[in-house]
């Protein structure tokens, strides 16, 4: 599989996951995607570059969530 195609598919899967639930932790997303939390952070950055408002919170109750609409 082409690496770029794999990345695109994974980022689209990440977007779908973020739409399914209010908040996901980095480790939860990493496990679902079969990647490391670092890769999740990079993919979140890719979504933000595309205009998707992905918010991140730290600590108890923190995690990634998709904001309303696109920036």
mmCIF file as Biopython writes it, N, C-alpha, C and O atoms, coordinates in Angstrom:
data_model
#
loop_
_atom_site.group_PDB
_atom_site.id
_atom_site.type_symbol
_atom_site.label_atom_id
_atom_site.label_alt_id
_atom_site.label_comp_id
_atom_site.label_asym_id
_atom_site.label_entity_id
_atom_site.label_seq_id
_atom_site.pdbx_PDB_ins_code
_atom_site.Cartn_x
_atom_site.Cartn_y
_atom_site.Cartn_z
_atom_site.occupancy
_atom_site.B_iso_or_equiv
_atom_site.auth_seq_id
_atom_site.auth_asym_id
_atom_site.pdbx_PDB_model_num
ATOM 1   N N  . UNK A ? 1  ? 0.843   -1.188 0.000  1.0 0.0 1  A 1 
ATOM 2   C CA . UNK A ? 1  ? 0.000   0.000  0.000  1.0 0.0 1  A 1 
ATOM 3   C C  . UNK A ? 1  ? 0.882   1.242  0.000  1.0 0.0 1  A 1 
ATOM 4   O O  . UNK A ? 1  ? 1.883   1.313  0.712  1.0 0.0 1  A 1 
ATOM 5   N N  . UNK A ? 2  ? 0.504   2.178  -0.780 1.0 0.0 2  A 1 
ATOM 6   C CA . UNK A ? 2  ? 1.178   3.472  -0.849 1.0 0.0 2  A 1 
ATOM 7   C C  . UNK A ? 2  ? 1.082   4.154  0.515  1.0 0.0 2  A 1 
ATOM 8   O O  . UNK A ? 2  ? 0.003   4.199  1.107  1.0 0.0 2  A 1 
ATOM 9   N N  . UNK A ? 3  ? 2.210   4.692  1.025  1.0 0.0 3  A 1 
ATOM 10  C CA . UNK A ? 3  ? 2.237   5.324  2.348  1.0 0.0 3  A 1 
ATOM 11  C C  . UNK A ? 3  ? 1.277   6.501  2.414  1.0 0.0 3  A 1 
ATOM 12  O O  . UNK A ? 3  ? 0.555   6.650  3.400  1.0 0.0 3  A 1 
ATOM 13  N N  . UNK A ? 4  ? 1.254   7.346  1.376  1.0 0.0 4  A 1 
ATOM 14  C CA . UNK A ? 4  ? 0.361   8.506  1.373  1.0 0.0 4  A 1 
ATOM 15  C C  . UNK A ? 4  ? -1.098  8.064  1.414  1.0 0.0 4  A 1 
ATOM 16  O O  . UNK A ? 4  ? -1.910  8.663  2.119  1.0 0.0 4  A 1 
ATOM 17  N N  . UNK A ? 5  ? -1.428  7.028  0.667  1.0 0.0 5  A 1 
ATOM 18  C CA . UNK A ? 5  ? -2.797  6.519  0.669  1.0 0.0 5  A 1 
ATOM 19  C C  . UNK A ? 5  ? -3.149  5.991  2.050  1.0 0.0 5  A 1 
ATOM 20  O O  . UNK A ? 5  ? -4.258  6.221  2.532  1.0 0.0 5  A 1 
ATOM 21  N N  . UNK A ? 6  ? -2.222  5.285  2.697  1.0 0.0 6  A 1 
ATOM 22  C CA . UNK A ? 6  ? -2.452  4.781  4.047  1.0 0.0 6  A 1 
ATOM 23  C C  . UNK A ? 6  ? -2.702  5.910  5.024  1.0 0.0 6  A 1 
ATOM 24  O O  . UNK A ? 6  ? -3.578  5.810  5.884  1.0 0.0 6  A 1 
ATOM 25  N N  . UNK A ? 7  ? -1.938  6.986  4.897  1.0 0.0 7  A 1 
ATOM 26  C CA . UNK A ? 7  ? -2.107  8.147  5.765  1.0 0.0 7  A 1 
ATOM 27  C C  . UNK A ? 7  ? -3.467  8.791  5.536  1.0 0.0 7  A 1 
ATOM 28  O O  . UNK A ? 7  ? -4.159  9.135  6.494  1.0 0.0 7  A 1 
ATOM 29  N N  . UNK A ? 8  ? -3.851  8.954  4.289  1.0 0.0 8  A 1 
ATOM 30  C CA . UNK A ? 8  ? -5.134  9.565  3.963  1.0 0.0 8  A 1 
ATOM 31  C C  . UNK A ? 8  ? -6.280  8.739  4.538  1.0 0.0 8  A 1 
ATOM 32  O O  . UNK A ? 8  ? -7.204  9.288  5.139  1.0 0.0 8  A 1 
ATOM 33  N N  . UNK A ? 9  ? -6.222  7.442  4.355  1.0 0.0 9  A 1 
ATOM 34  C CA . UNK A ? 9  ? -7.271  6.567  4.881  1.0 0.0 9  A 1 
ATOM 35  C C  . UNK A ? 9  ? -7.335  6.645  6.396  1.0 0.0 9  A 1 
ATOM 36  O O  . UNK A ? 9  ? -8.420  6.672  6.975  1.0 0.0 9  A 1 
ATOM 37  N N  . UNK A ? 10 ? -6.170  6.681  7.041  1.0 0.0 10 A 1 
ATOM 38  C CA . UNK A ? 10 ? -6.127  6.748  8.503  1.0 0.0 10 A 1 
ATOM 39  C C  . UNK A ? 10 ? -6.701  8.071  9.008  1.0 0.0 10 A 1 
ATOM 40  O O  . UNK A ? 10 ? -7.437  8.087  9.995  1.0 0.0 10 A 1 
ATOM 41  N N  . UNK A ? 11 ? -6.372  9.180  8.342  1.0 0.0 11 A 1 
ATOM 42  C CA . UNK A ? 11 ? -6.886  10.495 8.749  1.0 0.0 11 A 1 
ATOM 43  C C  . UNK A ? 11 ? -8.396  10.543 8.569  1.0 0.0 11 A 1 
ATOM 44  O O  . UNK A ? 11 ? -9.095  11.109 9.409  1.0 0.0 11 A 1 
ATOM 45  N N  . UNK A ? 12 ? -8.907  9.966  7.503  1.0 0.0 12 A 1 
ATOM 46  C CA . UNK A ? 12 ? -10.357 9.917  7.303  1.0 0.0 12 A 1 
ATOM 47  C C  . UNK A ? 12 ? -11.032 9.042  8.362  1.0 0.0 12 A 1 
ATOM 48  O O  . UNK A ? 12 ? -12.129 9.355  8.824  1.0 0.0 12 A 1 
ATOM 49  N N  . UNK A ? 13 ? -10.373 7.950  8.740  1.0 0.0 13 A 1 
ATOM 50  C CA . UNK A ? 13 ? -10.897 7.100  9.806  1.0 0.0 13 A 1 
ATOM 51  C C  . UNK A ? 13 ? -10.902 7.864  11.125 1.0 0.0 13 A 1 
ATOM 52  O O  . UNK A ? 13 ? -11.858 7.773  11.894 1.0 0.0 13 A 1 
ATOM 53  N N  . UNK A ? 14 ? -9.833  8.620  11.389 1.0 0.0 14 A 1 
ATOM 54  C CA . UNK A ? 14 ? -9.756  9.456  12.589 1.0 0.0 14 A 1 
ATOM 55  C C  . UNK A ? 14 ? -10.910 10.455 12.615 1.0 0.0 14 A 1 
ATOM 56  O O  . UNK A ? 14 ? -11.552 10.630 13.651 1.0 0.0 14 A 1 
ATOM 57  N N  . UNK A ? 15 ? -11.176 11.099 11.505 1.0 0.0 15 A 1 
ATOM 58  C CA . UNK A ? 15 ? -12.280 12.051 11.418 1.0 0.0 15 A 1 
ATOM 59  C C  . UNK A ? 15 ? -13.604 11.360 11.738 1.0 0.0 15 A 1 
ATOM 60  O O  . UNK A ? 15 ? -14.434 11.906 12.466 1.0 0.0 15 A 1 
ATOM 61  N N  . UNK A ? 16 ? -13.796 10.177 11.202 1.0 0.0 16 A 1 
ATOM 62  C CA . UNK A ? 16 ? -15.014 9.421  11.483 1.0 0.0 16 A 1 
ATOM 63  C C  . UNK A ? 16 ? -15.155 9.080  12.958 1.0 0.0 16 A 1 
ATOM 64  O O  . UNK A ? 16 ? -16.246 9.172  13.521 1.0 0.0 16 A 1 
ATOM 65  N N  . UNK A ? 17 ? -14.053 8.687  13.580 1.0 0.0 17 A 1 
ATOM 66  C CA . UNK A ? 17 ? -14.087 8.376  15.013 1.0 0.0 17 A 1 
ATOM 67  C C  . UNK A ? 17 ? -14.451 9.611  15.825 1.0 0.0 17 A 1 
ATOM 68  O O  . UNK A ? 17 ? -15.267 9.537  16.743 1.0 0.0 17 A 1 
ATOM 69  N N  . UNK A ? 18 ? -13.851 10.740 15.488 1.0 0.0 18 A 1 
ATOM 70  C CA . UNK A ? 18 ? -14.127 11.976 16.223 1.0 0.0 18 A 1 
ATOM 71  C C  . UNK A ? 18 ? -15.585 12.398 16.088 1.0 0.0 18 A 1 
ATOM 72  O O  . UNK A ? 18 ? -16.123 13.068 16.970 1.0 0.0 18 A 1 
ATOM 73  N N  . UNK A ? 19 ? -16.224 12.013 14.996 1.0 0.0 19 A 1 
ATOM 74  C CA . UNK A ? 19 ? -17.635 12.340 14.788 1.0 0.0 19 A 1 
ATOM 75  C C  . UNK A ? 19 ? -18.559 11.406 15.568 1.0 0.0 19 A 1 
ATOM 76  O O  . UNK A ? 19 ? -19.725 11.732 15.791 1.0 0.0 19 A 1 
ATOM 77  N N  . UNK A ? 20 ? -18.048 10.253 15.981 1.0 0.0 20 A 1 
ATOM 78  C CA . UNK A ? 20 ? -18.883 9.257  16.652 1.0 0.0 20 A 1 
ATOM 79  C C  . UNK A ? 20 ? -19.068 9.508  18.141 1.0 0.0 20 A 1 
ATOM 80  O O  . UNK A ? 20 ? -20.084 9.112  18.712 1.0 0.0 20 A 1 
ATOM 81  N N  . UNK A ? 21 ? -18.113 10.153 18.767 1.0 0.0 21 A 1 
ATOM 82  C CA . UNK A ? 21 ? -18.137 10.301 20.223 1.0 0.0 21 A 1 
ATOM 83  C C  . UNK A ? 21 ? -17.643 11.684 20.595 1.0 0.0 21 A 1 
ATOM 84  O O  . UNK A ? 21 ? -16.843 12.273 19.868 1.0 0.0 21 A 1 
ATOM 85  N N  . UNK A ? 22 ? -18.109 12.213 21.722 1.0 0.0 22 A 1 
ATOM 86  C CA . UNK A ? 22 ? -17.762 13.583 22.127 1.0 0.0 22 A 1 
ATOM 87  C C  . UNK A ? 22 ? -16.272 13.753 22.409 1.0 0.0 22 A 1 
ATOM 88  O O  . UNK A ? 22 ? -15.667 14.717 21.941 1.0 0.0 22 A 1 
ATOM 89  N N  . UNK A ? 23 ? -15.670 12.837 23.163 1.0 0.0 23 A 1 
ATOM 90  C CA . UNK A ? 23 ? -14.263 12.977 23.551 1.0 0.0 23 A 1 
ATOM 91  C C  . UNK A ? 23 ? -13.555 11.632 23.453 1.0 0.0 23 A 1 
ATOM 92  O O  . UNK A ? 23 ? -14.082 10.606 23.884 1.0 0.0 23 A 1 
ATOM 93  N N  . UNK A ? 24 ? -12.365 11.651 22.885 1.0 0.0 24 A 1 
ATOM 94  C CA . UNK A ? 24 ? -11.497 10.477 22.797 1.0 0.0 24 A 1 
ATOM 95  C C  . UNK A ? 24 ? -10.148 10.834 23.396 1.0 0.0 24 A 1 
ATOM 96  O O  . UNK A ? 24 ? -9.655  11.942 23.186 1.0 0.0 24 A 1 
ATOM 97  N N  . UNK A ? 25 ? -9.546  9.918  24.136 1.0 0.0 25 A 1 
ATOM 98  C CA . UNK A ? 25 ? -8.168  10.149 24.582 1.0 0.0 25 A 1 
ATOM 99  C C  . UNK A ? 25 ? -7.224  9.758  23.451 1.0 0.0 25 A 1 
ATOM 100 O O  . UNK A ? 25 ? -7.585  8.998  22.553 1.0 0.0 25 A 1 
ATOM 101 N N  . UNK A ? 26 ? -6.009  10.292 23.514 1.0 0.0 26 A 1 
ATOM 102 C CA . UNK A ? 26 ? -4.999  9.935  22.519 1.0 0.0 26 A 1 
ATOM 103 C C  . UNK A ? 26 ? -4.734  8.436  22.467 1.0 0.0 26 A 1 
ATOM 104 O O  . UNK A ? 26 ? -4.707  7.855  21.382 1.0 0.0 26 A 1 
ATOM 105 N N  . UNK A ? 27 ? -4.534  7.790  23.633 1.0 0.0 27 A 1 
ATOM 106 C CA . UNK A ? 27 ? -4.307  6.341  23.609 1.0 0.0 27 A 1 
ATOM 107 C C  . UNK A ? 27 ? -5.484  5.545  23.041 1.0 0.0 27 A 1 
ATOM 108 O O  . UNK A ? 27 ? -5.275  4.530  22.376 1.0 0.0 27 A 1 
ATOM 109 N N  . UNK A ? 28 ? -6.707  5.989  23.292 1.0 0.0 28 A 1 
ATOM 110 C CA . UNK A ? 28 ? -7.876  5.296  22.723 1.0 0.0 28 A 1 
ATOM 111 C C  . UNK A ? 28 ? -7.850  5.375  21.200 1.0 0.0 28 A 1 
ATOM 112 O O  . UNK A ? 28 ? -8.059  4.377  20.511 1.0 0.0 28 A 1 
ATOM 113 N N  . UNK A ? 29 ? -7.590  6.573  20.689 1.0 0.0 29 A 1 
ATOM 114 C CA . UNK A ? 29 ? -7.540  6.739  19.233 1.0 0.0 29 A 1 
ATOM 115 C C  . UNK A ? 29 ? -6.387  5.942  18.641 1.0 0.0 29 A 1 
ATOM 116 O O  . UNK A ? 29 ? -6.538  5.304  17.599 1.0 0.0 29 A 1 
ATOM 117 N N  . UNK A ? 30 ? -5.239  5.978  19.301 1.0 0.0 30 A 1 
ATOM 118 C CA . UNK A ? 30 ? -4.071  5.238  18.816 1.0 0.0 30 A 1 
ATOM 119 C C  . UNK A ? 30 ? -4.381  3.749  18.720 1.0 0.0 30 A 1 
ATOM 120 O O  . UNK A ? 30 ? -4.022  3.094  17.741 1.0 0.0 30 A 1 
ATOM 121 N N  . UNK A ? 31 ? -5.047  3.222  19.739 1.0 0.0 31 A 1 
ATOM 122 C CA . UNK A ? 31 ? -5.390  1.800  19.731 1.0 0.0 31 A 1 
ATOM 123 C C  . UNK A ? 31 ? -6.356  1.477  18.598 1.0 0.0 31 A 1 
ATOM 124 O O  . UNK A ? 31 ? -6.178  0.481  17.897 1.0 0.0 31 A 1 
ATOM 125 N N  . UNK A ? 32 ? -7.372  2.305  18.413 1.0 0.0 32 A 1 
ATOM 126 C CA . UNK A ? 32 ? -8.356  2.069  17.357 1.0 0.0 32 A 1 
ATOM 127 C C  . UNK A ? 32 ? -7.727  2.142  15.970 1.0 0.0 32 A 1 
ATOM 128 O O  . UNK A ? 32 ? -8.114  1.401  15.066 1.0 0.0 32 A 1 
ATOM 129 N N  . UNK A ? 33 ? -6.755  3.039  15.807 1.0 0.0 33 A 1 
ATOM 130 C CA . UNK A ? 33 ? -6.118  3.239  14.501 1.0 0.0 33 A 1 
ATOM 131 C C  . UNK A ? 33 ? -4.913  2.335  14.287 1.0 0.0 33 A 1 
ATOM 132 O O  . UNK A ? 33 ? -4.425  2.216  13.163 1.0 0.0 33 A 1 
ATOM 133 N N  . UNK A ? 34 ? -4.426  1.696  15.346 1.0 0.0 34 A 1 
ATOM 134 C CA . UNK A ? 34 ? -3.257  0.826  15.235 1.0 0.0 34 A 1 
ATOM 135 C C  . UNK A ? 34 ? -1.965  1.598  15.044 1.0 0.0 34 A 1 
ATOM 136 O O  . UNK A ? 34 ? -1.065  1.154  14.331 1.0 0.0 34 A 1 
ATOM 137 N N  . UNK A ? 35 ? -1.879  2.764  15.688 1.0 0.0 35 A 1 
ATOM 138 C CA . UNK A ? 35 ? -0.689  3.617  15.577 1.0 0.0 35 A 1 
ATOM 139 C C  . UNK A ? 35 ? -0.284  4.087  16.971 1.0 0.0 35 A 1 
ATOM 140 O O  . UNK A ? 35 ? -0.894  3.694  17.966 1.0 0.0 35 A 1 
ATOM 141 N N  . UNK A ? 36 ? 0.737   4.922  17.040 1.0 0.0 36 A 1 
ATOM 142 C CA . UNK A ? 36 ? 1.181   5.483  18.312 1.0 0.0 36 A 1 
ATOM 143 C C  . UNK A ? 36 ? 0.436   6.784  18.605 1.0 0.0 36 A 1 
ATOM 144 O O  . UNK A ? 36 ? -0.109  7.399  17.689 1.0 0.0 36 A 1 
ATOM 145 N N  . UNK A ? 37 ? 0.404   7.213  19.879 1.0 0.0 37 A 1 
ATOM 146 C CA . UNK A ? 37 ? -0.192  8.512  20.191 1.0 0.0 37 A 1 
ATOM 147 C C  . UNK A ? 37 ? 0.479   9.665  19.432 1.0 0.0 37 A 1 
ATOM 148 O O  . UNK A ? 37 ? -0.178  10.652 19.101 1.0 0.0 37 A 1 
ATOM 149 N N  . UNK A ? 38 ? 1.765   9.543  19.159 1.0 0.0 38 A 1 
ATOM 150 C CA . UNK A ? 38 ? 2.462   10.578 18.382 1.0 0.0 38 A 1 
ATOM 151 C C  . UNK A ? 38 ? 1.866   10.693 16.981 1.0 0.0 38 A 1 
ATOM 152 O O  . UNK A ? 38 ? 1.686   11.799 16.471 1.0 0.0 38 A 1 
ATOM 153 N N  . UNK A ? 39 ? 1.562   9.562  16.360 1.0 0.0 39 A 1 
ATOM 154 C CA . UNK A ? 39 ? 0.947   9.573  15.031 1.0 0.0 39 A 1 
ATOM 155 C C  . UNK A ? 39 ? -0.446  10.197 15.098 1.0 0.0 39 A 1 
ATOM 156 O O  . UNK A ? 39 ? -0.848  10.913 14.181 1.0 0.0 39 A 1 
ATOM 157 N N  . UNK A ? 40 ? -1.180  9.931  16.173 1.0 0.0 40 A 1 
ATOM 158 C CA . UNK A ? 40 ? -2.493  10.552 16.343 1.0 0.0 40 A 1 
ATOM 159 C C  . UNK A ? 40 ? -2.334  12.068 16.383 1.0 0.0 40 A 1 
ATOM 160 O O  . UNK A ? 40 ? -3.097  12.782 15.733 1.0 0.0 40 A 1 
ATOM 161 N N  . UNK A ? 41 ? -1.349  12.573 17.139 1.0 0.0 41 A 1 
ATOM 162 C CA . UNK A ? 41 ? -1.124  14.021 17.214 1.0 0.0 41 A 1 
ATOM 163 C C  . UNK A ? 41 ? -0.821  14.597 15.830 1.0 0.0 41 A 1 
ATOM 164 O O  . UNK A ? 41 ? -1.316  15.668 15.479 1.0 0.0 41 A 1 
ATOM 165 N N  . UNK A ? 42 ? -0.018  13.897 15.058 1.0 0.0 42 A 1 
ATOM 166 C CA . UNK A ? 42 ? 0.307   14.359 13.697 1.0 0.0 42 A 1 
ATOM 167 C C  . UNK A ? 42 ? -0.937  14.375 12.812 1.0 0.0 42 A 1 
ATOM 168 O O  . UNK A ? 42 ? -1.150  15.309 12.038 1.0 0.0 42 A 1 
ATOM 169 N N  . UNK A ? 43 ? -1.757  13.328 12.936 1.0 0.0 43 A 1 
ATOM 170 C CA . UNK A ? 43 ? -2.967  13.243 12.116 1.0 0.0 43 A 1 
ATOM 171 C C  . UNK A ? 43 ? -3.981  14.304 12.528 1.0 0.0 43 A 1 
ATOM 172 O O  . UNK A ? 43 ? -4.689  14.842 11.677 1.0 0.0 43 A 1 
ATOM 173 N N  . UNK A ? 44 ? -4.062  14.613 13.822 1.0 0.0 44 A 1 
ATOM 174 C CA . UNK A ? 44 ? -4.921  15.703 14.276 1.0 0.0 44 A 1 
ATOM 175 C C  . UNK A ? 44 ? -4.445  17.008 13.643 1.0 0.0 44 A 1 
ATOM 176 O O  . UNK A ? 44 ? -5.254  17.837 13.227 1.0 0.0 44 A 1 
ATOM 177 N N  . UNK A ? 45 ? -3.132  17.181 13.574 1.0 0.0 45 A 1 
ATOM 178 C CA . UNK A ? 45 ? -2.582  18.363 12.907 1.0 0.0 45 A 1 
ATOM 179 C C  . UNK A ? 45 ? -2.973  18.425 11.445 1.0 0.0 45 A 1 
ATOM 180 O O  . UNK A ? 45 ? -3.246  19.503 10.919 1.0 0.0 45 A 1 
ATOM 181 N N  . UNK A ? 46 ? -3.001  17.282 10.788 1.0 0.0 46 A 1 
ATOM 182 C CA . UNK A ? 46 ? -3.418  17.243 9.379  1.0 0.0 46 A 1 
ATOM 183 C C  . UNK A ? 46 ? -4.875  17.674 9.244  1.0 0.0 46 A 1 
ATOM 184 O O  . UNK A ? 46 ? -5.221  18.434 8.340  1.0 0.0 46 A 1 
ATOM 185 N N  . UNK A ? 47 ? -5.725  17.186 10.144 1.0 0.0 47 A 1 
ATOM 186 C CA . UNK A ? 47 ? -7.133  17.587 10.096 1.0 0.0 47 A 1 
ATOM 187 C C  . UNK A ? 47 ? -7.279  19.085 10.333 1.0 0.0 47 A 1 
ATOM 188 O O  . UNK A ? 47 ? -8.078  19.742 9.666  1.0 0.0 47 A 1 
ATOM 189 N N  . UNK A ? 48 ? -6.520  19.625 11.266 1.0 0.0 48 A 1 
ATOM 190 C CA . UNK A ? 48 ? -6.578  21.066 11.538 1.0 0.0 48 A 1 
ATOM 191 C C  . UNK A ? 48 ? -6.135  21.861 10.321 1.0 0.0 48 A 1 
ATOM 192 O O  . UNK A ? 48 ? -6.719  22.899 10.009 1.0 0.0 48 A 1 
ATOM 193 N N  . UNK A ? 49 ? -5.107  21.380 9.632  1.0 0.0 49 A 1 
ATOM 194 C CA . UNK A ? 49 ? -4.625  22.042 8.415  1.0 0.0 49 A 1 
ATOM 195 C C  . UNK A ? 49 ? -5.714  22.078 7.346  1.0 0.0 49 A 1 
ATOM 196 O O  . UNK A ? 49 ? -5.794  23.019 6.556  1.0 0.0 49 A 1 
ATOM 197 N N  . UNK A ? 50 ? -6.541  21.053 7.331  1.0 0.0 50 A 1 
ATOM 198 C CA . UNK A ? 50 ? -7.648  20.981 6.376  1.0 0.0 50 A 1 
ATOM 199 C C  . UNK A ? 50 ? -8.860  21.800 6.820  1.0 0.0 50 A 1 
ATOM 200 O O  . UNK A ? 50 ? -9.863  21.864 6.108  1.0 0.0 50 A 1 
ATOM 201 N N  . UNK A ? 51 ? -8.769  22.428 8.002  1.0 0.0 51 A 1 
ATOM 202 C CA . UNK A ? 51 ? -9.847  23.290 8.468  1.0 0.0 51 A 1 
ATOM 203 C C  . UNK A ? 51 ? -10.809 22.671 9.456  1.0 0.0 51 A 1 
ATOM 204 O O  . UNK A ? 51 ? -11.801 23.303 9.823  1.0 0.0 51 A 1 
ATOM 205 N N  . UNK A ? 52 ? -10.544 21.445 9.900  1.0 0.0 52 A 1 
ATOM 206 C CA . UNK A ? 52 ? -11.417 20.820 10.887 1.0 0.0 52 A 1 
ATOM 207 C C  . UNK A ? 52 ? -11.026 21.285 12.283 1.0 0.0 52 A 1 
ATOM 208 O O  . UNK A ? 52 ? -9.857  21.195 12.657 1.0 0.0 52 A 1 
ATOM 209 N N  . UNK A ? 53 ? -11.991 21.784 13.064 1.0 0.0 53 A 1 
ATOM 210 C CA . UNK A ? 53 ? -11.685 22.303 14.402 1.0 0.0 53 A 1 
ATOM 211 C C  . UNK A ? 53 ? -11.576 21.175 15.431 1.0 0.0 53 A 1 
ATOM 212 O O  . UNK A ? 53 ? -12.546 20.859 16.120 1.0 0.0 53 A 1 
ATOM 213 N N  . UNK A ? 54 ? -10.400 20.579 15.526 1.0 0.0 54 A 1 
ATOM 214 C CA . UNK A ? 54 ? -10.172 19.522 16.505 1.0 0.0 54 A 1 
ATOM 215 C C  . UNK A ? 54 ? -9.561  20.173 17.740 1.0 0.0 54 A 1 
ATOM 216 O O  . UNK A ? 54 ? -8.505  20.801 17.671 1.0 0.0 54 A 1 
ATOM 217 N N  . UNK A ? 55 ? -10.243 20.012 18.865 1.0 0.0 55 A 1 
ATOM 218 C CA . UNK A ? 55 ? -9.789  20.607 20.118 1.0 0.0 55 A 1 
ATOM 219 C C  . UNK A ? 55 ? -9.161  19.529 20.985 1.0 0.0 55 A 1 
ATOM 220 O O  . UNK A ? 55 ? -9.570  18.369 20.940 1.0 0.0 55 A 1 
ATOM 221 N N  . UNK A ? 56 ? -8.175  19.911 21.768 1.0 0.0 56 A 1 
ATOM 222 C CA . UNK A ? 56 ? -7.499  18.971 22.658 1.0 0.0 56 A 1 
ATOM 223 C C  . UNK A ? 56 ? -7.471  19.537 24.061 1.0 0.0 56 A 1 
ATOM 224 O O  . UNK A ? 56 ? -7.194  20.719 24.267 1.0 0.0 56 A 1 
ATOM 225 N N  . UNK A ? 57 ? -7.763  18.675 25.022 1.0 0.0 57 A 1 
ATOM 226 C CA . UNK A ? 57 ? -7.702  19.066 26.419 1.0 0.0 57 A 1 
ATOM 227 C C  . UNK A ? 57 ? -6.808  18.108 27.176 1.0 0.0 57 A 1 
ATOM 228 O O  . UNK A ? 57 ? -6.722  16.930 26.827 1.0 0.0 57 A 1 
ATOM 229 N N  . UNK A ? 58 ? -6.143  18.597 28.206 1.0 0.0 58 A 1 
ATOM 230 C CA . UNK A ? 58 ? -5.244  17.761 28.996 1.0 0.0 58 A 1 
ATOM 231 C C  . UNK A ? 58 ? -5.868  17.449 30.345 1.0 0.0 58 A 1 
ATOM 232 O O  . UNK A ? 58 ? -6.822  18.100 30.770 1.0 0.0 58 A 1 
ATOM 233 N N  . UNK A ? 59 ? -5.317  16.446 31.010 1.0 0.0 59 A 1 
ATOM 234 C CA . UNK A ? 59 ? -5.752  16.109 32.353 1.0 0.0 59 A 1 
ATOM 235 C C  . UNK A ? 59 ? -7.002  15.252 32.380 1.0 0.0 59 A 1 
ATOM 236 O O  . UNK A ? 59 ? -7.450  14.736 31.356 1.0 0.0 59 A 1 
ATOM 237 N N  . UNK A ? 60 ? -7.561  15.114 33.588 1.0 0.0 60 A 1 
ATOM 238 C CA . UNK A ? 60 ? -8.765  14.308 33.772 1.0 0.0 60 A 1 
ATOM 239 C C  . UNK A ? 60 ? -9.899  14.884 32.920 1.0 0.0 60 A 1 
ATOM 240 O O  . UNK A ? 60 ? -10.188 16.079 32.976 1.0 0.0 60 A 1 
ATOM 241 N N  . UNK A ? 61 ? -10.519 14.036 32.152 1.0 0.0 61 A 1 
ATOM 242 C CA . UNK A ? 61 ? -11.605 14.482 31.281 1.0 0.0 61 A 1 
ATOM 243 C C  . UNK A ? 61 ? -11.126 15.089 29.983 1.0 0.0 61 A 1 
ATOM 244 O O  . UNK A ? 61 ? -11.931 15.517 29.156 1.0 0.0 61 A 1 
ATOM 245 N N  . UNK A ? 62 ? -9.812  15.129 29.798 1.0 0.0 62 A 1 
ATOM 246 C CA . UNK A ? 62 ? -9.252  15.705 28.576 1.0 0.0 62 A 1 
ATOM 247 C C  . UNK A ? 62 ? -9.269  14.708 27.436 1.0 0.0 62 A 1 
ATOM 248 O O  . UNK A ? 62 ? -9.593  13.535 27.621 1.0 0.0 62 A 1 
ATOM 249 N N  . UNK A ? 63 ? -8.925  15.178 26.284 1.0 0.0 63 A 1 
ATOM 250 C CA . UNK A ? 63 ? -8.872  14.334 25.107 1.0 0.0 63 A 1 
ATOM 251 C C  . UNK A ? 63 ? -9.146  15.164 23.873 1.0 0.0 63 A 1 
ATOM 252 O O  . UNK A ? 63 ? -9.165  16.394 23.925 1.0 0.0 63 A 1 
ATOM 253 N N  . UNK A ? 64 ? -9.359  14.485 22.771 1.0 0.0 64 A 1 
ATOM 254 C CA . UNK A ? 64 ? -9.628  15.153 21.506 1.0 0.0 64 A 1 
ATOM 255 C C  . UNK A ? 64 ? -11.130 15.193 21.261 1.0 0.0 64 A 1 
ATOM 256 O O  . UNK A ? 64 ? -11.845 14.227 21.529 1.0 0.0 64 A 1 
ATOM 257 N N  . UNK A ? 65 ? -11.593 16.328 20.749 1.0 0.0 65 A 1 
ATOM 258 C CA . UNK A ? 65 ? -12.997 16.431 20.365 1.0 0.0 65 A 1 
ATOM 259 C C  . UNK A ? 65 ? -13.078 17.298 19.113 1.0 0.0 65 A 1 
ATOM 260 O O  . UNK A ? 65 ? -12.256 18.186 18.887 1.0 0.0 65 A 1 
ATOM 261 N N  . UNK A ? 66 ? -14.081 17.014 18.323 1.0 0.0 66 A 1 
ATOM 262 C CA . UNK A ? 66 ? -14.311 17.750 17.089 1.0 0.0 66 A 1 
ATOM 263 C C  . UNK A ? 66 ? -15.273 18.882 17.372 1.0 0.0 66 A 1 
ATOM 264 O O  . UNK A ? 66 ? -16.368 18.665 17.891 1.0 0.0 66 A 1 
ATOM 265 N N  . UNK A ? 67 ? -14.858 20.099 17.026 1.0 0.0 67 A 1 
ATOM 266 C CA . UNK A ? 67 ? -15.722 21.261 17.212 1.0 0.0 67 A 1 
ATOM 267 C C  . UNK A ? 67 ? -16.795 21.309 16.134 1.0 0.0 67 A 1 
ATOM 268 O O  . UNK A ? 67 ? -16.761 20.544 15.169 1.0 0.0 67 A 1 
ATOM 269 N N  . UNK A ? 68 ? -17.728 22.199 16.308 1.0 0.0 68 A 1 
ATOM 270 C CA . UNK A ? 68 ? -18.822 22.358 15.343 1.0 0.0 68 A 1 
ATOM 271 C C  . UNK A ? 68 ? -18.317 23.038 14.062 1.0 0.0 68 A 1 
ATOM 272 O O  . UNK A ? 68 ? -17.543 23.994 14.116 1.0 0.0 68 A 1 
ATOM 273 N N  . UNK A ? 69 ? -18.763 22.532 12.928 1.0 0.0 69 A 1 
ATOM 274 C CA . UNK A ? 69 ? -18.422 23.146 11.636 1.0 0.0 69 A 1 
ATOM 275 C C  . UNK A ? 69 ? -16.947 23.064 11.306 1.0 0.0 69 A 1 
ATOM 276 O O  . UNK A ? 69 ? -16.169 22.416 12.007 1.0 0.0 69 A 1 
ATOM 277 N N  . UNK A ? 70 ? -16.580 23.725 10.236 1.0 0.0 70 A 1 
ATOM 278 C CA . UNK A ? 70 ? -15.186 23.817 9.818  1.0 0.0 70 A 1 
ATOM 279 C C  . UNK A ? 70 ? -14.764 25.251 9.960  1.0 0.0 70 A 1 
ATOM 280 O O  . UNK A ? 70 ? -15.565 26.170 9.789  1.0 0.0 70 A 1 
ATOM 281 N N  . UNK A ? 71 ? -13.476 25.444 10.279 1.0 0.0 71 A 1 
ATOM 282 C CA . UNK A ? 71 ? -12.919 26.816 10.385 1.0 0.0 71 A 1 
ATOM 283 C C  . UNK A ? 71 ? -12.841 27.463 9.027  1.0 0.0 71 A 1 
ATOM 284 O O  . UNK A ? 71 ? -12.403 28.608 8.912  1.0 0.0 71 A 1 
#
